[in-house]
Amino acid sequence: MTDTSSQSPPDGSAGRDRRPLIAFTWLWVGAPLAYGLYELVRKATQLFTG
């Protein structure tokens, strides 16, 4: 007994491409995260090297 309807996208969004939205959200989260990690490494090296 398999339910294949739960694995297919809904009919309303089947024609829409969400890749630009997904890329935008990755940038929205990834850019501040990358900056924060950069600052963390920079300040940690200052802390431990003097």
Residue pairs with C-beta under 8 A, 6 or more apart in sequence:
none
